[in-house]
Amino acid sequence: MSKYGFSFSWKRALGLSAAKQRFARQTRIPTIKSGLEKKGG
């Protein structure tokens, strides 16, 4: 549990989350497990 409702994410700080989202939107290929399961059926 984090203090004051703030949590630090090194992935977000480095911009990895945004980069993965951009890649997924451009290629129409989900990059997260739940997205792959949904698309795969």
C-alpha positions, 0 to 999 in steps of 0.5 A: 500500500502506498502513502497518500494515494501516490505510487511510483512506477519506473516503467511509467517514468521511463515512458515505457507504458506510453510507448507500448500503448502507441505501438499497440494502437499503430499495429492493432496488436495488444501488448498486455496479457488480457488484451491478447486473450480478448483478441485471441478469443 
